[in-house]
Amino acid sequence: MIKDDNYWVNVAYVCLFLIGFYVGYQLIQSVGIATGWIEKYQQWYPITTTLGGAFLSALGVWLYVRQPGKKDHHVNVVAELRKVTWPGVNDTKRLTWVVVVVVAIFAVILGVFDLGWSWLLKKIIML
């Protein structure tokens, strides 16, 4: 069961909808808490929050996807990502250690410079 590139683009759109739904839901919840509507309209505010989050998310995804050429662009991106040669586990571990060592070296260098500058500024201020 091989999935084509359109399938994965549609999966990404569904994920975008779910993220947008969560953000919209939290936004409407925050407005309800700030204005006191949650306590005032206890019967229907939870339903409104859910439907409002879904509406805002669906509207945002629809406005994003309906732009001309947007879906074709995303399908082409997925097709290009299929051509990428991803590093293996051993390469990833080795390169991660290289990054950790380089960051540690630069942290030590910046720490020494910081100590030097702070010592120099204390001497200048004390004059």
C-alpha positions in Angstrom: 0.0 0.0 0.0 2.1 2.9 -1.3 0.8 6.3 -0.7 1.2 9.0 -3.3 2.5 12.5 -2.6 -1.1 14.0 -2.6 -1.9 11.7 0.3 0.9 13.1 2.4 0.1 16.7 1.5 -3.5 16.1 2.7 -2.2 14.5 5.9 -0.2 17.7 6.4 -3.3 19.8 5.8 -5.2 17.8 8.4 -2.3 18.3 10.9 -2.4 22.0 10.1 -6.2 22.0 10.8 -5.7 20.2 14.2 -3.0 22.7 15.3 -5.2 25.6 14.2 -8.1 24.1 16.0 -6.1 23.9 19.2 -4.9 27.5 18.9 -8.4 28.7 18.1 -10.0 26.8 21.0 -7.4 28.2 23.4 -7.9 31.7 22.0 -11.7 31.5 22.5 -11.2 30.0 26.0 -8.9 32.8 27.0 -11.4 35.4 25.8 -14.1 33.7 27.8 -11.9 33.6 30.9 -10.9 37.3 30.5 -14.4 38.5 29.9 -16.2 36.2 32.4 -18.3 34.7 29.7 -17.5 31.1 30.8 -19.3 31.7 34.1 -22.0 33.8 32.6 -22.9 31.4 29.7 -22.1 28.0 31.2 -24.7 26.2 29.2 -23.4 27.0 25.7 -19.9 28.4 26.0 -18.1 25.0 25.8 -19.9 24.2 22.6 -19.2 27.6 21.2 -15.6 27.3 22.0 -15.3 24.0 20.2 -17.3 25.1 17.2 -15.5 28.4 17.0 -12.1 26.8 17.2 -13.1 24.4 14.4 -14.5 27.2 12.3 -11.4 29.4 12.7 -9.1 26.5 11.9 -11.1 25.4 8.8 -11.3 29.0 7.6 -7.6 29.4 8.0 -6.7 26.2 6.2 -9.2 26.9 3.4 -7.8 30.4 2.9 -4.3 29.0 2.8 -5.0 26.0 0.5 -7.1 27.9 -2.0 -4.3 30.1 -3.2 -3.4 29.2 -6.8 -0.6 26.7 -7.1 -0.2 26.1 -3.4 -1.1 22.4 -3.4 1.1 21.8 -6.5 4.0 23.4 -4.7 3.5 21.2 -1.6 3.3 18.1 -3.8 6.6 19.1 -5.5 8.2 19.7 -2.1 7.2 16.1 -1.0 8.5 14.8 -4.3 11.9 16.6 -3.7 12.1 15.3 -0.2 11.8 11.8 -1.5 15.0 12.4 -3.4 17.0 13.4 -0.3 19.6 11.0 1.0 19.2 11.1 4.7 22.2 10.3 7.0 22.3 7.0 8.8 22.2 6.5 12.6 26.0 6.3 12.9 26.5 9.5 10.9 23.9 11.3 13.0 25.5 10.2 16.3 29.0 11.2 15.0 27.9 14.6 13.8 25.9 15.2 16.9 29.0 14.7 19.0 30.9 17.1 16.7 28.3 19.8 17.3 28.4 19.2 21.1 32.2 19.5 21.2 32.2 22.6 19.0 29.5 24.3 21.1 31.4 23.4 24.3 34.7 24.9 22.9 32.9 28.1 21.9 31.2 28.2 25.3 34.6 28.0 27.1 36.1 30.7 24.8 33.1 33.1 25.3 33.3 32.4 29.1 37.0 33.3 29.1 36.3 36.5 27.1 33.4 37.4 29.4 35.5 37.0 32.5 38.3 39.0 30.9 36.0 41.9 29.9 34.3 42.0 33.3 37.7 42.0 35.1 38.9 44.8 32.7 35.7 46.9 33.2 35.9 46.5 37.0 39.5 47.8 36.8 38.5 50.8 34.6 35.5 51.7 36.8 37.6 51.6 40.0 40.0 54.1 38.6 
